[in-house]
Amino acid sequence: MDDAMSFGRLAEEIAREAGDMLLAKRPARPEVVVTKSSPTDIVTALDQASEDLIRARIRAVRPDDAILGEEGGSTGGGRVRWIVDPIDGTVNFLYGVPEWAVSIAVEVDGEVVAGVVNVVPRGEVFTAVKDEGAWLAGERLRCNAGVPLDRALIATGFGYESRRRQVQAEVLAHVLPRVRDIRRGGSAASDLCSVAAGRVDGYYERGPQYWDYAAGGLIAAEAGARVGGLGGKPSNPGLTLCAAPGLFEELHDLLAPLDPERDG
């Protein structure tokens, strides 16, 4: 099993299993066991259990592959690496907001070739294989094209630290008058899939990590969107942008002078 389609099928199977486990075990308020970067950045016991399940399923079939997970860090080596976010949108999960996802991507030689985002509360599993398109429930996805900036519905998100949030609020104050409206869902993976499905026209955010956007970025790209950072850089925690060509450039040029990668 060394082709992208096989990787995609396995990733989907595992993401579905992890999602089912989370739905079955999620109490009204999951126990908070760890705080990460700030008091509002939450890790739950089920976050850890989800990653443990995903790692175990991968190792059972692909014991020599590398795995990069949000909770467990990087393990293993080799040409194939799995990028895992066991719950993207942990605060939503904690509060019962139906916008959280299990995200799994597969790299071969440093290139993402398959991605799955299971938006569990909605029962929606987005999939993509490089050069084979992005899909949801058997329908091929296409992002919205030809939308000018002033008619664009833009998704974004905010960090956990107060200084970063202050900058993000300043940037948003400049963006909001220039676009149709803003949406804030709370899951970067889900937001990228929303671009792919045409539910929003574009997305930008300061702070998402690789496991947040690896799978969703491929899904959006395979749906026709451009995904990247500022100044021609690839997507990165400094800033991740996603929109159809044309709108991507307009959004980029609006954001760049605002120095959105600063933290204060």
Sequence and secondary structure as in RCSB ss.txt:
>XXXX:A:sequence
MDDAMSFGRLAEEIAREAGDMLLAKRPARPEVVVTKSSPTDIVTALDQASEDLIRARIRAVRPDDAILGEEGGST
GGGRVRWIVDPIDGTVNFLYGVPEWAVSIAVEVDGEVVAGVVNVVPRGEVFTAVKDEGAWLAGERLRCNAGVPLD
RALIATGFGYESRRRQVQAEVLAHVLPRVRDIRRGGSAASDLCSVAAGRVDGYYERGPQYWDYAAGGLIAAEAGA
RVGGLGGKPSNPGLTLCAAPGLFEELHDLLAPLDPERDG
>XXXX:A:secstr
  SHHHHHHHHHHHHHHHHHHHHHH  SS  EEEE SSTT EEEHHHHHHHHHHHHHHHHH TTSEEEETTTEEE
  SSEEEEEEEEESHHHHHHT S  EEEEEEEETTEEEEEEEEEGGGTEEEEEETTTEEEETTEE     S  GG
G EEEE   SSHHHHHHHHHHHHHHGGGSSEEE  S HHHHHHHHHHTSSSEEEES   HHHHHHHHHHHHHTT 
EEE GGG  SBTTBEEEE TTHHHHHHHHHGGG TT   
